[in-house]
Amino acid sequence: MAAALDAGLGAAMVVAAVAILSRHVGIAAFVISNCLLNFSWNFSVAFQYAAANAADPTGHATAVTPAFHTAWAAVGPAIAALLNQPHDYTSVLWLVSLGVVVSQLCIVLAARVASPVRPTEAA
């Protein structure tokens, strides 16, 4: 369950990176947001792989994880482009927040599925 909390920290950093750009888009905000987003992505991707690996001992889920990352890295901006308004990126912030919540729920569920049953809990 600690991995889910660490992944939650990474998810919070993703939302913070997008929130920085939802107010004023200047060069400083863009650079700070980009650095934070890249750091949080690399920080949390290890926990995503660990959750997929723990939930599926065969390793098939871990093998297809990069395909899902790539697919949603293409689909996400396309959806965001349909939702945003000129000079107002609040809808993108909501879309990213929704994606983070769904992702966190999946990681928590995977951690719960992979949790071994302790002998004291089995009785």
Stockholm file with secondary structure:
# STOCKHOLM 1.0

chainA/1-123         MAAALDAGLGAAMVVAAVAILSRHVGIAAFVISNCLLNFSWNFSVAFQYAAANAADPTGHATAVTPAFHTAWAAVGPAIAALLNQPHDYTSVLWLVSLGVVVSQLCIVLAARVASPVRPTEAA
#=GR chainA/1-123 SS CHHHHHHHHHHHHHHHHHHHHHHCCCHHHHHHHHHHHHHHHHHHHHHHHHHHHHHCTTSHHHHHHHHHHHHHHHHHHHHHHHHCBTTBCHHHHHHHHHHHHHHHHHHHHHHHHHCCCCHHHHC
#=GC SS_cons         CHHHHHHHHHHHHHHHHHHHHHHCCCHHHHHHHHHHHHHHHHHHHHHHHHHHHHHCTTSHHHHHHHHHHHHHHHHHHHHHHHHCBTTBCHHHHHHHHHHHHHHHHHHHHHHHHHCCCCHHHHC
//
